[in-house]
Amino acid sequence: MFTQRHFLGIAGLTQEELLFLLDTAESFREISEREVKKVPTLRGKTIINLFYESSTRTRTSFEIAAKRLSADAINITASASSVTKGETLLDTARNLVAMRPAAIVIRHPSSGAPHFLARLVDCPVINAGDGTHEHPTQALLDLLTIRERKGSIAGLTVAIVGDVLHSRVARSNMLALTTLGAQVRLIGPRTLLPAEFRSWGVELHTDLRQGLAGADVVMALRLQRERQARNFFPSTEEYSRRFGISLAALAEAKPDVLIMHPGPMNRGVEIDSTVADGPYSVILDQVTNGVAVRMAILYLLTTQTQEVVEVEPTVRDEAAA
Amino acid sequence: MRIVIANGTVIDPANNLDAARDLLIEDGVVHAVELPGRFRGLEATQIDARGLIIAPGLIDMHVHLREPGYEYKETVLTGTQSAVAGGFTAVACMANTNPINDNGAVTRYILERARAANLARVFPIGALSKGLKGEELAEIGEMLEAGAIAISDDGRPVMDANLMRRALEYCSMFNVPISVHEEDLQLAAGGVMNEGPTAVRLGLRGIPNAAEDVMVARDITLARLTGGRVHVAHLSTNGAVALVRQAKAEGLPVTAEATPHHFSLTEEAVDGYNTNAKMAPPLRLAEDVAAVQEGLRDGTIDAIATDHAPHHRDEKEVEFDQAANGIVGLETALPLTLKLVESGILSLAEAVRKLTVNPARILGLPYGTLSLGAPADVVMFDPTGTWKVNPVKLRSKSKNTPFDQWEMKGKIVLTMVEGRVVYESRG
């Protein structure tokens, strides 16, 4: 069961809730495999995608998810909105809510922006990435992808490599993976690896090969090149040499290791093309699963007045039809 | 005109007095402090202080009154209304107004506004640098002549060590302290809260303790070099407390203050992206709070000051990293300080000392005492009176407090400036 009004983060979710979300997402996956990729579940509902940061994958994924559920999806990007006229986030959101959407999906460069809105507007809020805090739907799609390949999450060793300090993907994944019983290792330069994460029950490594030894899953994080200017590391070349995922670096990982990346990739920086395009890569599966995860979240948050156990089979019925 | 305040307990730390006494005020001056009943039958306005503490009016050496320039946040009038409601009869206001108080004209303007408000005494603190830019010395002599009583770029650290050296040397001619906001901006690196587990969890950029510590160490070193008086404002870290303790042991002219929020709250108050827990310096860890409390206990920290920083709702109802720093503090300072008394960290007399005569002495003011002949600036409070914080009811024009709905113990009953009642609570 999932009874929260908003979907703001992985923090605070129980194992049962996470598994329920994954199961729900799984039941939606099949819709995208049909010839007519559309079900009437959210007909007449409006989903607003409010994006204050550029995004291709996540925004498109939410839009497609909404449309495949027959909702009307509206996309608003900060550069083309009243934000450029100085309107505050709160006013923008209140105005959008006055148009009665079923949910607002928000991506924002400020950590906590969705939480702030959730407190002050009367509409379900979905976090599509807030600053360096959380990116909960990304974590769910990562879990779904891992579960699809490995059967279960518990007991796996998952290495997250790169700029952990600034990564909302890393935070959400750490929370989700540890809740489901995986061993998490963080690998990166000391400057991007806050020691406080030890208290989350994860291991910290500054040596890539040591960190990758015996790993079942490797998640590479995107390296933002502007970090170099702030002296987190000397150069992207040096970073790449020490922390880039190459075939050689993977030698110590499990033979059936999964390679993941939330995108967009810097080929040749945090991940070598031979790895990204190689047989262990599930990077595009992640994207496919992203749609299913977002369908599940939209569905659960906008149909809460209905009895979830009743509605769920209709999705399956339609699938069978 | 005569006033007798009878049947209360007088606490006057400057005279080591903490006993049942009656107070006789004549023509705005403390005329006599005698055993209970001595003034019975005297023709005078009688004020019954049964069950109450009678203390010198509180002195807050660190507030922001926002006038001129930010009257939508606070004015000298609303700020001093808030002050007297919190038991304060004197406040020293920082220079980050608009225009900035970096010359005599602005200093005089603030004093005029204070005269017009006619509530608490207001003592402007002049800017250290022109425009608070940290580049050139402001008109220090002119501001002091106009009535400023200390110098500070508060809100901004003075990053140029040589400018700080010169300012200390220059101010030593006038024997006024420089109040220093200690935060190395490079180390703070755009942080918006304490660097620690909460920042990591919330994905917010952190400010390490070291940002404060290195600046405190620098300015103590400069106090040693110049003999100038350094007053460390709103001390927040374990390390800074230790540095000040060491400086005092060495006999350097270093004093320090702590705010009620830094001795009452930890960084966890930020949870949920609470912008009313956003301040500079940031709320720290429990070990820092304990160190600040210990600093208050052992005398390392001389004064309790609020850093009263009113902000409009619109400046707090935004994304956390966009929100303004600071909280209002005048009306919650005494009860928060009394919590330290309740937990045995300070005696009631010591608590009063840090809110009265200590800041007065640092600033060179003749207030903060009930000595005979002193101006009758008096506060009467009920140490056991309870109330619940309701931001809407605060006198300050701004309502940005993290203590919303807190149960407070310690209620101001009456505040008097020079024998004139400027605040009286009903019921």
Boltz contact constraints between the chains, C-beta under 6 A:
constraints:
  - contact:
      token1: [A, 90]
      token2: [B, 317]
      max_distance: 6.0
  - contact:
      token1: [A, 110]
      token2: [B, 319]
      max_distance: 6.0
  - contact:
      token1: [A, 110]
      token2: [B, 321]
      max_distance: 6.0
  - contact:
      token1: [A, 111]
      token2: [B, 202]
      max_distance: 6.0
  - contact:
      token1: [A, 111]
      token2: [B, 203]
      max_distance: 6.0
  - contact:
      token1: [A, 111]
      token2: [B, 204]
      max_distance: 6.0
  - contact:
      token1: [A, 112]
      token2: [B, 273]
      max_distance: 6.0
  - contact:
      token1: [A, 112]
      token2: [B, 320]
      max_distance: 6.0
  - contact:
      token1: [A, 113]
      token2: [B, 319]
      max_distance: 6.0
  - contact:
      token1: [A, 115]
      token2: [B, 273]
      max_distance: 6.0
  - contact:
      token1: [A, 116]
      token2: [B, 273]
      max_distance: 6.0
  - contact:
      token1: [A, 131]
      token2: [B, 203]
      max_distance: 6.0
  - contact:
      token1: [A, 132]
      token2: [B, 203]
      max_distance: 6.0
  - contact:
      token1: [A, 133]
      token2: [B, 203]
      max_distance: 6.0
  - contact:
      token1: [A, 194]
      token2: [B, 200]
      max_distance: 6.0
  - contact:
      token1: [A, 196]
      token2: [B, 197]
      max_distance: 6.0
  - contact:
      token1: [A, 196]
      token2: [B, 200]
      max_distance: 6.0
